[in-house]
């Protein structure tokens, strides 16, 4: 079973909103999600960041609430270190990152999928111009780092591929 | 229109810092659009947020209009400040911003277009009765140039229609030089501006560079804020600027100001702009040179003597607010001088030399202002211009300002890269500068000639 970033945020939201819930563990195939929460908001945030870090799909803790998210500019993208043995596919330009060729269509790649160097793994839109991003290496998609339909900076890591 | 919540700063270096400071003063968030080597630069740190728009090469970052617009839209900005240089005078960028629902902090694409082409600008100046240097329109052949030059008399100056910064410019002293000068000037103009069109003008031997700062709002108000004298230049690159000019009196100031306003009104000018004139020290005539449709590097000297914040005014005007003052509110107080501190070795033909600033200890004190993006340990990248910062002083009069500037320069310590500080000390200590005898070719012909 595939779990999307959105699903994950949904799960975290439910955990966040449920009172008297201290800890949740979910195992779905090779995905293990472990969330702990504390009474102190700061501690809770930190704990969630840590637990989320165990999940191979996200890079940012969910925000406190809609109003807070709207009032402050989005946080700068995390400077991601590419783990050894991994190939980080970086954005060759600033623009909007899309996982699928158009809304509603299947994403170019999913985690666990085998890709060839020439395969398109995403598109980046700059002013209505869509630029195909290819994998650059043969390997297996390990993690989709960038959020779908968000602004990515030049040089930002989009996808991690475990190179052959 | 309401005031902006967030502005994209589409530039780098000291002007990016300057714009961020103005936004902070107005309570506006800023997004610094930076190239890869500028990720850790001072503007990136001072801005509310920064976004990397591309690699070092300017054509793939600071000159990439689509990336800047995408960055502005993607970060929720309502307006874009272009600074100076880069995209600041590209009508196409102003237009792209507008079409994308962003406010370009500067004039309309139409106003940039009409002033950006030097030949068109000169024609507009003539139409509103602002004198121009005797000369030609667009030249097709060397024969055309010969005919005009014979009429106005040698020496003449060949200039690029799309020009600026001295590129595509040649002094021609006799008819025999014209053909080869045209060829090399056209090649240089083509490489620099993508346009080989040239025109010819009478060459004024003892010229001073005088420019008028103007501000126009969207309610039809246009004012001038007096002149700047930028005669201390080397190869048409300004090095020292001052306000007011030591050679302009109140009567001449009013005439220049009126001419500049007339020109600006003709193109419905909105925002900050500068009308540049050549001043003939011998005849005391002035001639229209060009109009710059952006904030200028040397804008601080005007701010020092008028007490007005030009960048804040630019932003307020772009948001649709009326000017916060009238022409009669503008009075010039004291005298201000600016020295451009460049990472250049004046003893080696002003060769730019990037490096790590192991020491950066700017001058400070009463009447001293520094506009800079440098800090101790800053690595000056080799990809962009060599301006490290601007040292600006304000004094009771020209003599006082000169004394303060010499004092400030002497206490400005920079190590790790050569700077123009020793050069500035030479100029300020020279009798010709003190007596206001400097012309636009003085640095090359007199100062450097005698060293």
Boltz contact constraints between the chains, C-beta under 6 A:
constraints:
  - contact:
      token1: [A, 73]
      token2: [B, 48]
      max_distance: 6.0
  - contact:
      token1: [A, 73]
      token2: [B, 49]
      max_distance: 6.0
  - contact:
      token1: [A, 94]
      token2: [B, 53]
      max_distance: 6.0
  - contact:
      token1: [A, 94]
      token2: [B, 67]
      max_distance: 6.0
  - contact:
      token1: [A, 94]
      token2: [B, 71]
      max_distance: 6.0
  - contact:
      token1: [A, 95]
      token2: [B, 70]
      max_distance: 6.0
  - contact:
      token1: [A, 126]
      token2: [B, 66]
      max_distance: 6.0
  - contact:
      token1: [A, 126]
      token2: [B, 70]
      max_distance: 6.0
  - contact:
      token1: [A, 127]
      token2: [B, 66]
      max_distance: 6.0
  - contact:
      token1: [A, 127]
      token2: [B, 70]
      max_distance: 6.0
  - contact:
      token1: [A, 151]
      token2: [B, 74]
      max_distance: 6.0
  - contact:
      token1: [A, 153]
      token2: [B, 51]
      max_distance: 6.0
  - contact:
      token1: [A, 153]
      token2: [B, 52]
      max_distance: 6.0
  - contact:
      token1: [A, 154]
      token2: [B, 52]
      max_distance: 6.0
  - contact:
      token1: [A, 154]
      token2: [B, 53]
      max_distance: 6.0
  - contact:
      token1: [A, 154]
      token2: [B, 54]
      max_distance: 6.0
  - contact:
      token1: [A, 155]
      token2: [B, 52]
      max_distance: 6.0
